[in-house]
Amino acid sequence: MPTDPDAHPREGWAKPIRTLDTPAVHPGGAAINVSGRRPTSPIQGFGRMWQKTYRVRLVGADVTVEGVIAVWKQQFGTFWPKGNRFFAPLAGIAPGEVAALDLGMPGGLKLSTGVLVMYADRESFTLMTPQGHMFAGWITFSAYDDDDRVVCAQAQVLMRASDPLYEVGMTIGGHTQEDRHWEHTLRQLARHFGVDGEPSTESVCVDKRRQWSNATNVWHNAGIRSGLYLSQAPIRRIRRPFQRRG
């Protein structure tokens, strides 16, 4: 991404940045694995490149495209599956804002990471992942009128697994878990508008090659770092009273 500090972003786009700042999020977000991390595109990823499209038709809903996106932005994390949390920026989903995430993993583990709001307008918004996230890439949430004048809500991901460990995880079940996450999200969004809709899923492998030059991304692996952070919780509790006295 370009980094000219005097550049002015086009309407809807975040200003180019080198690294993310610790997000000003609603209470509860640990916001680890975010500060100092660079935003990543599929170019910086390791695994095979995938484009996934999840879509649900809001048949019978009296709603506009803009109305769907407004609700989706405001209540974004509430549509997620149980065990996953989205700590929205205090300024909301707006260009340049950073959100913290706690993602549920197998075995009851938690992965803490974040996202950058790369783009946002009245009809769509795009989130970009930082170093250490499960995948390098972005996901665009949008709404549109189809040929039958039915409003459709859509989430489209372009991604590569960030490092070799994540690539293994995606291969042995991670892709299925990712699909279920966004299918659940769209199902809940539809129910918000009174629609019992069943999402469709399309997955296309855009590039079968793995980028071994990016294997060192494992250094930033948020899953490993989240586990280390949780394991050090007793030490932090012991230190806390002494830090307050100081």
Secondary structure, 3 states (H helix, E strand, C coil): CCCCCCCCCCCCECCCCCCCCCCCECCCCCCCCCCCCCEECHHHCCCCEEEEEEEEECCCCCCCHHHHHHHHHHCHHHHCCCCCEEECECCCCCCCCEEEEEEECHHHCEEEEEEEEEEECCCEEEEEEECCCCEEEEEEEEEEECCCCCEEEEEEEEEEECCHHHHHHHHHHHHHHHHHHHHHHHHHHHHHCCCCCCCEEEEEEEECCCCHHHHHHHHHCHHHHHHHHHHCHHHHHHHHHHHHHC
